[in-house]
Amino acid sequence: RDLAFPQKPKINQIYEKNYKNDSHEKKRREAEAAAAKKKRNTLLTILAAVIVIAAVLVVTLVIIPGNNYRDAVALQQAGKYEEAITAFEALNGYGDSAAQIEVCRNSIKERDYQAAIALQQAGKYEEAIEAFTALGNYSNAAEQITETRYLKAKALSSKGDYAGAAAIFMGIKGYK
């Protein structure tokens, strides 16, 4: 037996114990690293899913309706009011599309009113009366019906159709 190194077996035991501890420590660190990596990957997957969902929502709720709204406004500005109304209705209340529908409807009425005035001025009295009647209570359409009848009676009178003119004048008694 070597008396100079009596502790050798104990050193081997300590070394083996430390080696085993190091091995366990290494396995523990590897397990922690794997768990951290798995957690990171899970978080990245969730983040990517949230980003995709947000992008889909932005596209479907903002970008597409915004483009469709601009298209509807372009139709409105081009005087294609019926098409613009259809486009605004398809937006289901996006922005002020409901208000723009009313603007288009009023523009149609104004366009039809101006067409009725043009018919009246062209001496197409029956067509003008029909056009003003179709406008209902828009602007002074009812008053224009009476005015158109008056103008028709005057025209008939100037052509010598006094009976026709008298019948019309009797129907608008008290006007002018």
Sequence and secondary structure as in RCSB ss.txt:
>XXXX:A:sequence
RDLAFPQKPKINQIYEKNYKNDSHEKKRREAEAAAAKKKRNTLLTILAAVIVIAAVLVVTLVIIPGNNYRDAVAL
QQAGKYEEAITAFEALNGYGDSAAQIEVCRNSIKERDYQAAIALQQAGKYEEAIEAFTALGNYSNAAEQITETRY
LKAKALSSKGDYAGAAAIFMGIKGYK
>XXXX:A:secstr
  SS TTHHHHHHHHHHHHHHHHHHHHHHHHHHHHHHHHHHHHHHHHHHHHHHHHHHHIIIIIHHHHHHHHHHHH
HHTT HHHHHHHHHHTTT TTHHHHHHHHHHHHHHHHHHHHHHHHHTT HHHHHHHHHHTTTSTTHHHHHHHHHH
HHHHHHHHTT HHHHHHHHHHTTT  
